[in-house]
Amino acid sequence: MIEPETFRSRIVEALELAASTAGQSDYARDVPIADVVAEVFEIWHDIYHPSALTFPVAFNRAEREALAEYGAILDSISASLTGMTLSEFHASPLSGRLAQAAERALTALVVKS
């Protein structure tokens, strides 16, 4: 079982990576074998488990709604990114859409309801 604090920190890390083209470029530099575009999606799906027992302990209702919205946006664009390089992704409007969604979710995590 994932502890609530671990849930929060890993979710924040995933969102921060999705929100930052510089962070994604750093990741590509530091882990040259990684497909960073795919990693942004895989990291999210590895940690986002709203049915886990500790999820509602880790996140309040407004936060859970914001995370679900981000997850829906991520899922809606994932098929369009298949085979895209990081440079192609950054040049695509999908990169901005994903970054904005991640920023909204991060903002919701900072503002407690």
C-alpha positions in Angstrom: 0.0 0.0 0.0 1.3 3.5 -0.9 1.5 5.9 2.0 -0.5 9.1 1.5 2.7 11.3 1.6 4.4 9.1 -1.0 1.3 9.2 -3.2 1.3 13.0 -3.1 5.0 13.4 -3.7 5.0 11.0 -6.7 1.9 12.6 -8.2 3.6 16.0 -7.9 6.8 14.7 -9.5 4.8 13.3 -12.4 2.9 16.5 -12.9 6.0 18.7 -12.6 7.7 16.6 -15.4 4.6 16.9 -17.6 4.4 20.7 -17.0 8.1 21.5 -17.8 9.7 21.2 -21.2 13.0 22.1 -19.5 12.5 19.2 -17.1 11.7 16.9 -19.9 14.8 18.0 -21.8 16.9 17.5 -18.6 15.4 14.0 -18.2 16.4 13.2 -21.8 19.9 14.4 -21.2 20.2 12.5 -17.9 18.7 9.3 -19.1 19.6 9.2 -22.8 18.1 5.8 -23.4 14.6 7.0 -22.2 11.7 7.8 -24.5 10.8 10.9 -22.5 7.5 11.4 -24.3 6.4 7.9 -23.4 7.9 8.3 -19.9 5.7 11.3 -19.1 2.7 9.0 -19.7 4.0 5.9 -18.1 5.1 7.6 -14.9 1.6 9.0 -14.5 0.0 5.6 -15.1 2.4 4.0 -12.7 1.3 6.2 -9.8 -2.2 7.4 -10.6 -4.5 4.9 -8.9 -7.7 6.6 -7.7 -9.2 3.3 -6.5 -6.3 2.7 -4.0 -7.4 2.8 -0.4 -5.0 5.6 0.5 -5.9 7.8 -2.5 -8.8 9.6 -0.8 -6.6 10.1 2.3 -3.8 11.6 0.2 -6.0 13.9 -1.8 -9.1 15.9 -1.0 -12.1 16.0 -3.3 -11.1 19.0 -5.3 -7.6 17.6 -5.8 -9.0 14.2 -6.9 -11.2 16.0 -9.4 -8.2 18.0 -10.8 -6.1 14.8 -11.0 -9.0 13.0 -12.9 -9.2 15.9 -15.3 -5.5 15.9 -15.9 -5.6 12.1 -16.4 -8.4 12.4 -19.0 -6.5 15.0 -21.0 -3.4 12.9 -20.9 -5.3 9.9 -22.1 -7.1 11.9 -24.8 -3.8 12.9 -26.4 -1.7 9.8 -25.9 -2.6 8.1 -29.2 -1.5 11.2 -31.1 2.0 11.0 -29.6 3.0 7.6 -30.7 6.5 7.6 -32.2 7.0 11.4 -31.6 10.4 12.5 -30.6 10.8 14.9 -27.7 11.6 17.7 -30.1 8.5 16.9 -32.2 6.4 16.8 -29.0 7.7 20.2 -27.8 6.9 21.7 -31.2 3.4 20.3 -31.1 0.5 22.1 -29.5 -0.2 18.9 -27.6 2.9 19.7 -25.4 1.4 23.0 -24.4 -2.0 21.4 -23.7 -0.5 18.8 -21.5 1.7 21.3 -19.7 -1.3 23.6 -19.0 -3.4 20.6 -17.7 -0.5 19.6 -15.4 -0.1 23.2 -14.1 -3.8 23.3 -13.3 -3.6 20.1 -11.4 -0.5 21.3 -9.5 -2.3 24.5 -8.6 -5.2 22.4 -7.2 -2.8 20.4 -5.1 -1.4 23.6 -3.6 -4.8 25.1 -2.8 -6.6 23.0 -0.2 -10.4 23.0 -0.1 
